[in-house]
Amino acid sequence: METRFYLSIFPLEALIASQLPPEQFAQYMATGRKNGSYEKLIFVEIEGGFGRFFDWKHAEEKCVRHEDGEPKHSLWMSAYRTLENVPLDVMKDMYLVTNDGRSLKVEPRKFREPDVARKYWVYQELCPIRPLVVSAYDPATFSEHMTHKDVKVSVPKIAFCDLKVINFDNLEDTGNVGSVYDTNLEHLKQCIMSVTGDDVKKVKNVERSRTESFGYQTINHGIYIGEGREVVEYKLPTMDEIRMNHFDWGRSAMVL
């Protein structure tokens, strides 16, 4: 039975070996052996066997069927500094998993510059750090800034998503953005002003860590994993595509 390798980027950073295919692994990780919901997670299937940071021999020896023939569900290989040691070119499909174990597969592609320039973006950083930030940088430039060695506070690699932006002129009908903007609205406005004005600051923290309010319905275009300006983009399907092809996931994710 084939051993697969899954890079978890939310809510925990880890590399896990498993003999389960992605959809079954998603169900197992979200709900375990219990009935009912547990937690959502985001993971990427990767090609294994690269480098020396991970013990691939350990996975080969220990990720085997149980005596009763049942496949090995999970073998944890890393839970620290994992993302930074996984090259971008081994990353395959991403899976967005809901609380009840339904998963949406999103294929990777090279980052494409946005068609329309924007004054600011709202990003939820997912791994290895988790602040909610506002930035004047597009995703590729933001990745370059966050992973640049000359920046005083940086990370080797980063996973993040761009969020839907609240309509300050029409708060009653701003769209499905969940509860991420329910508090500190004036603070959010001030953060936006600080990155769109004449000040040199181009990245501003809104919340240091507030991922409990993060939901799939708040994602705008997609999720990005970047190192410098090299960015793997996982663009979410449109609402029409979700409604037509992924309806059960969309309802479970509160996207529809």
N, C-alpha and C positions, 0 to 999 in steps of 0.2 A: 504494500500500500504506500502511495506517495506521501512523503512528508512535505508539508507546506510551511512557509514562514510568514508570519504576520507582524507588521510593525504597528503597534498601537500608539496613536498620538493624542487621544482624548478618551476618557478623562485622566488616563495614566500613560506614561511613556514606558514602553516595554517592547521586547522582541519575544515572540512566543512561537514555538514550533507546534504543529498539530497535524494529525492525519485526517482531520475533518475538512471537507471543501468549504469555501468561504461562507456560503449562506448558512450551513450548519454550525460553523464556528461562531458566526455572529449570534445565532440563536443561543448557543451554549454560553457565550460570554455575557450576553445580556440578561439571561434568565436562569442560567445554571440548570439544576435539576428541579427547581421549584416551579410551581404554577404562579401565574401573575407576573407583574412587571418588576423590573429591578432598576437598570440604568442604561442610558444610551451610551454608545461608544463609536469612535471613528478609528478605522485601521486601514492599512495598505498592505496588500500582498506583495512580497518582494522575492527576488531570486536570491537564493542562498549561496554559500560557498566562497564569498569574497573576503579578502583581508584576513587579519589575525585577531581582531578584537573579540569576535564571537567564537565560541567553541563548537564548531560544526561537527566535530567527531563525537562530542557529548550528545548532540541531537541525534546523530546516526545510531548511537548505541542505546539511547533511552527512549526515543520517540518510536515505540514499537507497539504492536497490538497487545492487549491484555490476554491473559490465559484463556478467557472465555471467548476470545476472538473479537471483542469490541475494540474499535480503534482508539488510539491515544488521543484524548481531547486536547490536552495542553501540556506543554513542557516549557517552562519559563527559562529563557536564556539570558535576559538582561532586563534590568529595571532602572538603569542609571546611565546617563550619557549615551542613550541609545540612538536617537535621531541623528546626532552629529556623526556617528560612525556608519551610517547607511548611505552609500552613494546615490545620487539622484537617478543614475541610469539603471539601477536595479529595481526601481519602484514601478509596480504594475497597477492594477485597478485598486481604487479606494472604495470602501464600504461605509456608508452612513447608516448606523443601526439605531433603531428606536428602542424605547423602554421594554417593549414586548417582543423584541428580537427580530423585527422585520428589517430587511436591509435593502439599500439602494446602491447598486454598483455604478461607479462613475469612472470613466476611462481617463487616463492621463493624456495631456498634450502639452506642447511647448507653449509658454505664455505668449499671448497675443495682446499687443497694445490696444487699449480701449479706443473705440471709434470716436467717442466724444470726450474732450478734456473736461476734467472735473476740478473744482477749486479745492475740494478736500474729500478724504475717504475716512470711513469709520472701520477700524479693524479690531477683530477679536483675535488676539494671539492665543494659540492653542498648545504649542509645544516648542521648546521646553519651558517657556514662561507664558503667563496667562493674562497680562493686563488688557484692558479695553482702551484703545487709543484712537486719537484723531490725528490724521496726517495729511500734509499737502502732497505727499508722494504717491505715485501709482504703485501697484504691487511689486513690480520689478525694482523700482528705485527704493521702495520701502525695504525690500529684502536686502538690497545692497547696503543700505544704511545700517540695518540691524545686525548684519553679519560682518561689517567692515572692521578690520583689526585696529584701525586708527580711531574708531569710536570708543570712547571711554567705557561705555556699558554696551557690550555686544554679546552675541551668541554665535557659535560656529555654523548653525543651520537653524531655520525657523519654519514652523508651520502656522498659518494664520488664514483667516477668511475675511472677506469684505462684507459688511453688513448693510442692510437697507437703511437709508437715511430718513429720519423723521422729517415731515413737512411742518416746519415751525409756523407756517402761515395758515395751516389747516389741521390743527391738532386733533380734531374730532374725526377726521376721515383721512388719516395718514397711511393707512394700509396695515397689513398683517406683520407687525414688527415685534410681537410678543411683549414681554415686560422689561426689555433691556433698557428702555428709556423712561421707565415710570418714575424714577427718583432722580434728584439732582439735575433737573432739566436746565436750570440756569447755569449750572456748572458746565454742562455739555456745550451750551451756547458760548460760554467764555473760552472753552478749549478750542472750539472752531474758530473763534475770532483770533485766537493767539497764533494759529497756523495759517490763517488767510490774510493777516495784516502785513505790515512792513517789518515786523520782527523777524529775526533770522531763525527762530524756532520753527521746525517743520514737522516735529512729532511731539504730541502732548498726551500724557496719560490722563484718561478720564477716571478709570478705576484700576487700582493695583491688581485686584483679583476678584472677579464677580461672575464666574462662569456658571453659577447656579441658575442665572437668568438666561443663559445661552440656549437657544433652540434652533432647529433647522429652518423654521419659518423666518428667522431673522437674517439668514444668509442672502446676499444679493446675487452676485455672479457665481462665486465658487470658493474653493479652498486652494491655497497655494503652499508649496513647499519650496523654499529658496535657499540658495547659497550664493552670495554675491548677486549678480544679475541673472544667474542661471536659475530659472524657476520652472517647476513642474506645476501645471495648472489642472485642476479638476473642476471643470465647469458643470454646474448643475443643470439638469434638464429644465426646459421651460415649464410653466404651469400647465399649459395644454398637454405637453408630453407626459408630465406626471399624472395628470387626470386620465389620460388615455392608456398609458402603459404601466403606471406604478401607483394605481389608485389606493390600494390597501396601505402601501407605505406612506403615501401622502396624507391619508387620514390619521394614521398612527403618529406621524411626525407633526401633526397639526399644521401642515402646509396648506391643505385644502379645507 
